[in-house]
Amino acid sequence: MLDSVAFDAEVGRRSRLPPGHAVEAAEVVLETLAACLPEELVLRIRKQVHPSLAQRMTPRADGEELPVHVRHHPPFSMRRGPTLSTGRPGFSEPLAEAHGVGAQRGSVLSPNPHGETKISSARGTTQEQDGRTLAETTTKDR
């Protein structure tokens, strides 16, 4: 039968926690089990375990103060910001409710619909296509 020290060591070994964290984790679990399980089941468990563990298996009192190192965080009250599925700023409907406009016209019929913008099939760079290369600007200025 595991005593309290061996139980804490086993919790640390199985959860790969340092000893201090293992003691805290074991204590929280024992307190939570005592608070959540029916009283008759808790009494039966206390009779089956080592007395040092049975002593730790008591629910935390409501008014009991937490240790100094435990911080109380205020309840999360910040409203959740817009997401892709719920966001509306600037849009008439969220993405989850949006209805697409369908296929682009001519994209299926054309053998190379985006040929002028694809690197593999474009004739020259974008600057060359627009006439904005350094060579073309210097010849126009003369």
C-alpha positions in Angstrom: 0.0 0.0 0.0 1.4 3.4 -1.1 1.9 6.0 1.6 1.7 9.7 0.9 5.4 10.1 0.0 5.5 7.1 -2.3 2.2 8.3 -3.9 3.7 11.7 -4.7 6.9 10.1 -6.1 4.8 7.8 -8.3 2.7 10.8 -9.6 6.0 12.6 -10.4 7.4 9.6 -12.2 4.3 9.0 -14.3 3.6 12.6 -15.2 7.3 13.5 -15.5 7.0 16.4 -13.0 9.6 17.6 -10.6 8.9 16.6 -7.0 7.3 19.9 -5.9 4.9 20.0 -8.8 4.1 16.3 -8.3 3.0 17.0 -4.7 0.8 19.9 -5.8 -0.7 17.9 -8.6 -1.4 14.9 -6.3 -3.0 17.2 -3.7 -5.2 18.9 -6.2 -6.4 15.5 -7.6 -7.1 14.1 -4.2 -9.0 17.3 -3.1 -11.0 17.3 -6.4 -11.9 13.6 -6.1 -13.1 14.2 -2.5 -15.2 17.1 -3.7 -16.7 15.4 -6.8 -17.3 11.8 -5.8 -20.3 10.8 -3.6 -19.5 10.8 0.1 -20.1 7.1 0.5 -17.5 6.3 -2.2 -15.0 8.7 -0.7 -15.4 6.9 2.7 -14.8 3.5 1.0 -11.7 4.8 -0.8 -10.3 6.3 2.4 -10.6 2.8 4.1 -8.7 1.2 1.2 -5.7 3.6 1.0 -2.9 4.4 3.4 -4.0 6.7 6.3 -1.6 9.5 5.1 -3.4 9.5 1.7 -6.9 9.2 3.4 -6.0 12.3 5.4 -5.2 14.3 2.2 -8.4 13.2 0.5 -10.6 16.0 1.9 -12.4 18.6 -0.2 -11.1 22.2 0.2 -13.3 24.3 2.3 -15.1 27.1 0.5 -13.6 29.8 2.7 -10.2 28.2 2.9 -7.5 30.5 1.7 -5.1 29.3 -1.0 -1.4 29.3 -0.5 0.5 32.6 -1.0 2.1 31.5 -4.3 -1.3 30.8 -5.9 -2.6 33.7 -7.9 -6.3 34.4 -8.5 -6.9 35.5 -12.1 -9.9 37.7 -12.7 -12.6 35.9 -14.7 -12.1 36.3 -18.5 -14.5 39.1 -19.4 -12.9 40.4 -22.6 -15.2 39.9 -25.5 -13.8 37.6 -28.2 -12.6 39.5 -31.3 -13.9 38.8 -34.7 -12.7 35.6 -36.4 -13.0 34.4 -40.0 -16.3 32.8 -39.2 -17.8 35.4 -37.0 -16.2 38.6 -38.1 -18.3 41.4 -39.6 -16.2 44.6 -39.6 -16.2 45.9 -43.2 -18.1 43.0 -44.6 -21.8 42.5 -45.1 -21.6 38.8 -43.9 -19.2 36.6 -42.1 -17.2 34.0 -44.1 -19.2 31.1 -42.6 -22.4 32.6 -44.2 -20.8 33.9 -47.4 -21.9 32.5 -50.8 -19.3 32.4 -53.5 -19.9 34.0 -56.9 -19.1 30.8 -58.8 -16.4 30.1 -61.3 -14.5 32.8 -63.2 -15.7 33.3 -66.7 -13.4 31.9 -69.4 -11.0 30.3 -67.0 -12.1 26.7 -67.9 -12.2 27.4 -71.6 -8.8 29.1 -71.9 -5.8 26.7 -72.3 -3.6 29.0 -70.1 -6.0 31.4 -68.2 -3.3 33.1 -66.1 -0.5 32.8 -68.6 0.6 36.4 -68.4 1.0 36.4 -64.7 2.6 32.9 -64.2 6.4 32.9 -64.2 6.5 29.7 -66.2 4.6 31.0 -69.2 4.8 34.8 -69.1 6.6 36.7 -71.8 9.1 38.8 -69.9 8.8 40.3 -66.4 5.9 42.5 -65.3 8.0 45.6 -65.7 8.9 44.5 -69.3 5.2 43.9 -70.1 4.3 47.3 -68.7 7.2 49.1 -70.4 8.8 50.1 -67.1 12.3 48.7 -67.5 15.4 50.8 -67.0 16.4 50.3 -70.6 13.0 51.6 -71.9 12.9 54.6 -69.5 16.4 55.8 -70.6 15.6 55.5 -74.3 12.4 57.4 -74.0 14.2 60.2 -72.1 16.7 60.9 -74.9 
